[in-house]
Amino acid sequence: MSAGEAGTFLIVGLGNPGNQYELTPHNIGFHVVDRLAERLQVRLSQRSSNALIGFGREDKNALILAKPQTYMNLSGTAVKPLLANQGLGADRLIVVYDDLDLPWTGLRIRLKGSAGTHNGMKSIVGSLGTSDFVRVRAGIQPPHPYGDAARYVLAKFRKADLADLAELLDYASDAILAIVSEGAEKAMTKFNRRARGSNEEEI
């Protein structure tokens, strides 16, 4: 994905469908895509390849926004056919998801890398047979003790976190649009941060 190279991009937010998972840390990816849809006036109303999708534009680029409805652990079974149906390769894929290893409100853009412990990413990497695609990791590690990790990521956000959440969604949306228009490497230098108010090129 070269800087300024126009074309079509598939932007996938990871999460779990269902009201019980709304406003939970594990659904950050869904929330970022929803925020992008609001900004671009895109309706995620079409169904394709086990995902809700919508089509929009940002300057000279065509954007496909997608929220897999397969549940997190099977995300790859939606992403692979979505790419195929649109005639796109992994170089046109941007995946945004939660990162429990990154402090709350942090953001990390990477060009490639391992799936780590994230089951949604494991599914995508396994389905595509490559880890060479852009990912945007949104930090959900809270500043307070959280005990069991699995329980925390599926618990509702506290009211005290909602203002920071709104800022993070806007920031992540800006980062994704910068990836599309300026290239991932330039976006990394502008948007990678360990926490809100602390930008760092390498974190």
GIZI-V989944 format. One record per pair of residues at least 12 apart in sequence whose ideal C-beta (glycine too) atoms are under 6 Angstrom apart, sorted by the first residue. I is the first residue (numbers start at 1). J is the second residue. Records with the same first field share a line. If there is no record, write none. Layout:
BEGIN
I: J  J
END
This chain:
BEGIN
1: 91  184
3: 182  183  186
6: 60  61
8: 62
9: 63  92  180
10: 64  88  93
11: 65  94
12: 66  79  95
13: 29  30  32  33  67  96
14: 29  75  97  120
15: 27  29  30
16: 71  72
17: 69
23: 156  157
24: 154
25: 98  140  153
26: 98  153  154
28: 98  138
29: 96  97
30: 67
31: 169
32: 96  169  172
33: 65  67
35: 169  173
36: 65  173
37: 54  65
40: 56
42: 54  56  65
49: 78  81  82
50: 69  70  78
51: 66  68  69  78  82
52: 67
53: 66
58: 177  180
59: 181
61: 180
66: 82
72: 119  120
73: 119
74: 123
75: 120  123  124
76: 123  124  126  127
79: 124
80: 127  128
90: 128  130  132  133
93: 133
94: 134
95: 135
96: 136
97: 120
98: 138  140
99: 137  139
100: 140  141
102: 137  139
103: 139  141  194  195
104: 139  141  142
105: 139  164  168  195  196
106: 139  193  194  195
107: 191  193
108: 137  192  203
109: 136  187  188  192
110: 135
111: 134  184
112: 131  132
134: 184
136: 175
138: 172
175: 187  191
189: 201
END
